[in-house]
């Protein structure tokens, strides 16, 4: 007597036949190996469940890697670097300005601008008039720019060295000079405290000295307070030769994207 096979039984039978076929094929392919290996590219259920943790770990690794290129990150332009690859300090230069009036008397019209470090060592001469420097006028007039002479020790300089820092007496007017935070060899100075001096020989032994100090690590942009020292305060001869001395710190230029306002 024939018995009808239910649809459920037929489905089970088909599954068994398919399983037998797969086992047969697997046995042929496993002669060199003991079983069927799962390719690395196929993720297991456990790995899929761990995917959020893996993604988070990968993101953290990328953000902490300094060599990673972030193509989709917002562009950040750092401050310009010096030759050593170090970031520049917050200031870019120091501006020295004053009013200068040429005097008609002898033993006058001598100017010097220079910078010293915190140990009182000369860092750079920005300006010195040629009579005192190149012509060695300090030998005959020991009060000519006596503060600069004491700091620079021009007697130890060769003629070529002193020629490179000497300048003719400037014309009358409002004069502006700049110190770009470099030494006499144009190497950027290290961070620290520096003092800028402006000296004028007014008349024979009568000198005036202006000075201010700054810290390249802390001093911000703006005008600095200037101290004044007179060798002979009671001598008013040629006192207007050098006046309105101002020394200011200039900030590093702001770098960024350039917008086109032509439209």
Secondary structure, 3 states (H helix, E strand, C coil): CCCCCCHHHHHHHHHHHHHHHHHHHHHHHCCCCCCCCCCCCCCCHHHHHCHHHHHHHHHHHHHHCCCCCCCCCCCCCCCCECCCCCECCCEEEEEEEEEECCCCCCCCCEEEEEEEECCCCEEEEEEEECCCCCCCHHHCCCCCCHHHHHHHCHHHCCHHHHHHHEECCCCCEEEEEEECCECCCCCECCCCEEEEEEEEEEECCEEEEEEEEEECCCCCCEEECCEEEECCCCCCCCCCCEEEEEEEEEECCCCCCCCCCCC
